[in-house]
Amino acid sequence: MNTKEILVFKAFVKAINEADIAELEKLMSEDHIFIDSVGRKEEGREKMIAGWKTYFDMFPDFKIEIENIIREQEIVGAFGTYNSRRGLVPENIIKMPAAWRAIIRDDKVKLWQVYADWREGIKIIEEDQKSG
């Protein structure tokens, strides 16, 4: 069942997968909060627009693959995989299980939180930095 919260969530994932900054901006609330997988918190739509631009430069083919979505009122949770390469080196593949929690309020993403075990991804990034 696609409720409006799930539709907004899916639109946000699509914008991420297409590296569509303009669409991400439309979908984020002005007081948007982002929490990464180690608990770092960033607040504000403008700050996150700059953050997404930097992220897409680092991970140009970043994709989220969603396998399951659950919803309870304004909270949407999803489970799937995080897939990307670090830079443009084909061998630097990062693929890991991940989960996302979003709060959808007034058809905007108020909160976007990522849960993932980045240990393997960090190893790849460190190796990439050594060779670069």
MARGU-859940 format. One record per residue: residue in one letter; y, x negated, z of N, C-alpha, C in turn. Coordinates in pm, whole numbers. Atoms other than C-alpha are relative to their C-alpha. Layout:
REM residues N
- A_Y_X_Z_Y_X_Z_Y_X_Z
...
//
This chain:
REM residues 132
- M_-118_-85_0_0_0_0_124_-89_0
- N_-123_79_11_331_-150_-110_118_75_62
- T_-119_-57_-63_596_-48_140_121_-80_-48
- K_-119_74_46_955_-154_77_5_-138_62
- E_2_132_-62_910_-440_325_-92_-96_-76
- I_94_84_75_608_-572_134_57_-32_-138
- L_-61_26_131_792_-535_-197_108_-107_10
- V_-103_104_-19_1084_-741_-63_-66_-134_25
- F_75_123_-28_838_-999_72_-54_-60_-130
- K_57_47_126_662_-1023_-265_108_-51_-95
- A_-111_45_84_996_-1053_-446_50_-136_46
- F_-43_128_-55_1091_-1340_-213_-99_-111_-41
- V_102_96_42_761_-1519_-286_13_-30_-149
- K_-18_19_144_814_-1466_-659_120_-89_-27
- A_-120_83_18_1165_-1614_-634_-28_-145_38
- I_39_135_-40_1022_-1915_-448_-86_-64_-109
- N_92_54_100_744_-1961_-703_69_-32_-132
- E_-76_25_123_999_-1950_-986_120_-92_25
- A_-115_84_-39_1249_-2173_-798_131_67_-41
- D_-114_-81_41_1501_-1894_-857_99_12_116
- I_-98_6_-109_1791_-1982_-627_86_126_6
- A_-85_-119_3_2005_-1687_-739_-73_120_60
- E_77_-112_-55_1727_-1440_-655_-24_-18_150
- L_15_27_-144_1658_-1608_-320_127_38_76
- E_-129_-32_-64_2027_-1576_-238_18_151_15
- K_-10_-146_-6_2020_-1203_-320_-90_60_107
- L_100_-56_-91_1713_-1148_-103_19_-42_146
- M_-22_46_-137_1830_-1343_206_115_76_65
- S_-112_-57_-75_2039_-1176_473_102_-111_24
- E_-104_99_-26_2368_-1348_548_-34_-86_121
- D_37_72_-122_2233_-1444_891_-148_-43_-3
- H_139_41_23_1897_-1557_747_-40_-116_92
- I_56_107_-84_1677_-1774_971_-127_-51_-68
- F_119_64_53_1420_-2021_842_-59_-87_110
- I_70_85_-97_1160_-2180_1071_-114_-67_-74
- D_104_72_73_943_-2454_926_-126_-13_84
- S_131_5_-63_586_-2540_1018_-6_-85_126
- V_-4_74_-127_689_-2775_1300_101_61_97
- G_-87_-73_-91_930_-2525_1453_149_-27_-15
- R_-144_23_23_1261_-2657_1315_63_127_-55
- K_-67_-125_35_1508_-2375_1274_132_-28_-70
- E_-126_5_73_1788_-2340_1021_54_142_-9
- E_-59_-133_2_2031_-2051_1023_112_9_-103
- G_-106_-28_95_2256_-1901_758_-46_-11_-144
- R_40_-6_141_2207_-1805_394_52_-121_-77
- E_-57_111_77_2443_-2072_257_-74_-131_26
- K_73_122_-35_2263_-2350_444_-138_-1_-65
- M_135_-8_57_1926_-2227_319_0_-8_-151
- I_-9_15_145_2040_-2206_-43_-2_-149_-34
- A_-1_145_20_2120_-2578_-25_-137_-60_35
- G_132_49_-40_1789_-2636_155_-105_27_-105
- W_98_-31_105_1586_-2459_-114_22_-88_-122
- K_-28_88_115_1761_-2660_-388_-61_-138_23
- T_55_132_-34_1665_-2985_-213_-152_5_-3
- Y_146_-14_-6_1310_-2861_-154_-60_5_-140
- F_53_-11_136_1258_-2768_-519_15_-131_-76
- D_-11_133_60_1384_-3113_-621_-116_-89_46
- M_110_80_-55_1122_-3271_-392_-136_48_-49
- F_127_-62_37_843_-3031_-489_24_93_-120
- P_-42_-80_116_923_-2915_-845_-98_108_-45
- D_97_-101_41_603_-2717_-894_-56_77_119
- F_41_-68_-122_581_-2564_-545_-38_145_-30
- K_47_-138_16_383_-2241_-541_-64_49_129
- I_67_-70_-110_274_-1998_-274_-99_96_-64
- E_101_-95_46_-50_-1813_-339_-38_87_118
- I_26_-94_-108_-86_-1505_-123_-136_67_-23
- E_131_-65_8_-435_-1373_-49_-3_132_77
- N_-2_-122_-83_-368_-1117_226_140_22_56
- I_-129_-38_-60_-60_-932_349_-24_111_101
- I_2_-107_-100_-19_-727_663_144_34_35
- R_-134_-44_-34_280_-529_782_-5_90_123
- E_-22_-91_-112_393_-370_1103_150_19_13
- Q_-142_-34_3_730_-201_1076_77_-102_-85
- E_-82_93_80_980_-471_969_-60_-140_-10
- I_64_132_2_741_-764_1018_-111_-2_-105
- V_103_19_102_534_-886_725_-64_-136_25
- G_74_125_-13_264_-1151_763_-85_-18_-124
- A_81_27_119_83_-1320_479_-80_-127_22
- F_91_113_-11_-202_-1566_445_-39_-44_-140
- G_35_50_132_-279_-1791_153_2_-150_-2
- T_-6_146_13_-222_-2143_27_137_-44_-49
- Y_-119_71_43_65_-2379_-25_-49_-103_-102
- N_44_90_106_31_-2574_-352_119_-71_-61
- S_-107_75_63_248_-2850_-489_-43_-143_-26
- R_9_144_12_280_-3208_-598_124_-56_65
- R_-118_70_-53_512_-3454_-431_61_-72_-119
- G_-63_61_116_756_-3548_-708_-78_35_-125
- L_65_-29_128_610_-3573_-1054_-129_-78_-20
- V_122_78_8_304_-3784_-975_-120_95_11
- P_110_-98_-1_-7_-3578_-1071_-100_-20_112
- E_99_26_-105_-228_-3748_-810_47_48_137
- N_-55_-38_-131_1_-3641_-524_-7_151_22
- I_19_-145_-15_-142_-3293_-494_-6_35_148
- I_2_-51_-137_-73_-3107_-172_-44_146_-11
- K_49_-138_-3_-281_-2792_-122_-56_22_138
- M_44_-25_-137_-330_-2643_220_9_148_33
- P_-13_-138_-47_-391_-2313_394_135_16_69
- A_-129_-26_-63_-71_-2154_513_12_149_32
- A_-31_-139_-34_68_-1837_663_152_11_8
- W_-143_-26_-3_412_-1681_652_26_127_79
- R_-46_-120_-73_593_-1436_878_142_25_-44
- A_-135_-37_40_898_-1251_760_43_125_76
- I_-60_-123_-50_1129_-999_913_88_52_-112
- I_-74_-62_109_1263_-763_650_88_109_63
- R_-94_-95_-58_1574_-574_750_103_37_-107
- D_-95_-49_101_1791_-360_520_-28_-62_-138
- D_45_52_129_1591_-480_217_35_-147_-23
- K_-29_144_7_1673_-845_294_-96_-74_93
- V_83_83_-85_1470_-1130_440_89_-60_109
- K_-76_47_-116_1618_-1187_785_-60_-129_56
- L_71_116_-52_1352_-1438_894_-111_-39_-96
- W_111_54_78_1116_-1661_696_-59_-115_81
- Q_64_103_-82_870_-1862_904_-130_-42_-66
- V_117_60_64_602_-2096_770_-92_-58_106
- Y_101_60_-85_280_-2192_944_-96_-77_-90
- A_92_82_80_86_-2483_790_-24_-131_73
- D_34_131_-55_-90_-2799_897_36_-105_-104
- W_-56_92_98_110_-3067_719_-55_-141_8
- R_48_138_-17_-94_-3372_824_-39_-65_-133
- E_40_57_129_-248_-3424_477_120_-16_-92
- G_-121_8_82_81_-3350_305_88_-117_38
- I_-80_113_-49_262_-3605_521_-60_-132_-49
- K_64_121_49_6_-3871_425_37_-27_-147
- I_-33_13_141_73_-3807_56_146_-41_-17
- I_-142_34_8_450_-3820_107_24_-145_40
- E_-15_139_-45_423_-4148_299_-50_-98_-105
- E_52_87_106_208_-4304_26_96_-4_-120
- D_-95_-9_110_454_-4182_-238_124_-86_28
- Q_-119_76_-37_745_-4341_-49_-29_-150_-3
- K_37_142_3_558_-4674_-19_-1_-54_-143
- S_12_46_138_496_-4691_-393_130_16_-78
- G_-124_-28_72_844_-4570_-489_106_-89_35
//
